[in-house]
């Protein structure tokens, strides 16, 4: 039923049109479901100068994954899951790597 509400006829249609579509940003539903399915946490850094006041840099972060309550880690157990960092720039995501981790 959710697929129909999102304009897709079936789960297969949703996956091909939303999840696996090339050149289309992952939507909120995908960002919430993917970490749950993989058993990881994802932290997304949203980069967009258009939203920055006076061109000042601003990098809002948002976490997704199991154990989060209102985007926050309430328990120790959730922090034991792997944390994957992504950077969202207009049009695409980049996987972020940190030296020494």
N, C-alpha and C positions, 0 to 999 in steps of 0.2 A: 504494500500500500504506500509506503514511503517513497518508493521509486516513482509511482504514479503521481504523487504530490509534487515531486521534483521535475516532472515533465518527461520522465522516462517510462517506457512501457514495462520493462522488466529489470531484474538485477543485472542481467547481461548487458542490456542497453545502458544502464547507469554506469557500469564499469567501463564500457567502451567510450561513452560520451563524456564522462566526468573524470573518472579515476585515471584511465590510460590515455586520454586525449593529449596529443602533442600540441604544444603552443598554448595550452590553457592552464591557468594557475589552479592549484588544488584549492578546493572550496573548504569552508569550515567543517563540513561533515567529514570530508576525507582527512583533514588534519586531526580531527578527533578520533576517527576510527583506526587510522593506520598505526599509531602508537599502541593502542589497545590490542590490535591484532598481532603486533610484533613483540609485545611485552617490553617496550622501551618508553622513555620519555623523550620529547622533542621540544627544544627551545628555539623559537623562530625570532630572528631579529628583522624587523620591518624597516627597510630603507626606502625613503621616498622624500626627496627634497621639496616636492610640491606641497607637502603638509607642514613643512618646517616654517615657523614664524621668522620672518626677516632672513630666510635662508640659513638660519642657525641649525647646526646638525642636531638631530633628534633620532634616537634609535630605540623605539619601544620594543620590549621583549614580551613574548607570550609563550607560556608552557602548555604542552598537551601531553596527556598520557594517564596511565593508571595511578590512582591514589591522590589525584589532585582535587582540591576543593576550592572552587572559585579561582582557579589558576595558581593556587599555592600548594606547597607540600605540607600536609598536616602531620605526617607520620614519618618515622625513621624508615619503615619498610619501603616506601616509595622512592626514597633517595638512593636505595641500593640498586635500582634499575639503571641500565645504561642510559646515558644522556647524549642525544645526538643534536648538534647545533646546525641550524639552517639559517641562511640569509635570504630574505625575500627582497629582491629588487623588482621594480616594475617589469613584469613580463616573465620572470623566471626565478627559480630557487638555486642557491649554491650550497653545497655541503661545506661547512667550515671545519678546518683542522687546526688543532692547537699543538704547538711543539711541546714535547715533554709529557704528553698525556697519553 
